[in-house]
């Protein structure tokens, strides 16, 4: 592992925590693809599959195959088929497509060469096949590379299914620094969403006794702060900035692995993003970048939460008892979320969209998602969930 922050995060964990994470190696450096091939050879893998798409094969898949060949290993490359809108989707069809490739060559391990969607397809297919997978990110675009949760579209509805994380991650800075600028901006947007996800996690723990981990919270918070400090270098796609962003994304993934659930990195802002994704799939429209949606959703949620604080939501007649009892603490936590304008400024520097309109999200869809997105994860007690439940109760009176 080459990144100091990741080394410190792992070194601070006890043996049980490190075992729970279950990652042999995390390499963030130029030329990491060579180490990926060496790792596969050391593990004695003979039959390997790599899941790619047309872009990620050119970005890293071709070179990975070359490096593996130099170690005497052969790789079957499986290009996942795009849907009718031209998108790669983590759905039933894509998973079965990869499972068939794994079965056909009796693969002993599978590489995920690409972004978040390719990783979601691979992690569930590898889990189902009972084999490990290795992560080759081709853009610093999401924080789910080393997650165990696989967000899968099942009959048009998104479900996060617990599966497996990678045995190793090889993030090649030569590859990542060449990634398209919108993908890098999306990665920053995904990180920025931790402002509201961390709040929602604390809110759920405070009002509904949801499980909480100070260790996982600290890892996520430090990753967020590091990326915000480096936003200008990230925007320039400077190697130092890209290394900081990739490290931050992987640290966020480590926090989720440590905690065992996605609470540290996914709150109401992710529920909005998932809601928009499902709407686009149902309409047969091209997908928007996950991190770009999360960044914009974070702005919307920040704006809503600050408004609820200013309106003294917790003191109103229909406020739940648990919220009213902790309202002063909740307001103090809301105050730690940057105002919407501050978040817009950061996303502008990073080069990402800053409004639903810029994404192409209609006002009607935005309004509907703010009313209904909590239903995607009804067991999560976010402030959005509580506000919407209170509105429904008030309208029913």
Secondary structure, 3 states (H helix, E strand, C coil): CCCHHHHHHHHCCCHHHHHHHCCCEEEEECCHHHHHHHHHHHCCCCEEEEEECHHHHHHHHHHHHHHHHHCCCEEEEEECCCCCCCCCCCEHHHHHHHHHHHHHHCCCEEEEEECHHHHHHHHHHHHHHCCEEEEEECCCCCCCCCCCEEEEEECCEEEEEECCCCCEEEEEHHHHCCCCHHHHHHHHHHHHCHHHHHHHHHHHHHHHCCCCCHHHHHHHHHHHHHHHHCHHHHHCCCHHHHHHHHHHHHHHHHHHHHHCCCHHHCCHHHHHHHHHHHHHHHHCCCCCCHHHHHHHHHHHHHHHHHHHHHCCHHHCCCCCHHHHHCHHHHHHHHCCCCCHHHHHHHHHHHCCCCCHHHHCCCHHHHHHHHHHHHHHHCCCCCHHHHHHHHHHHHHHC
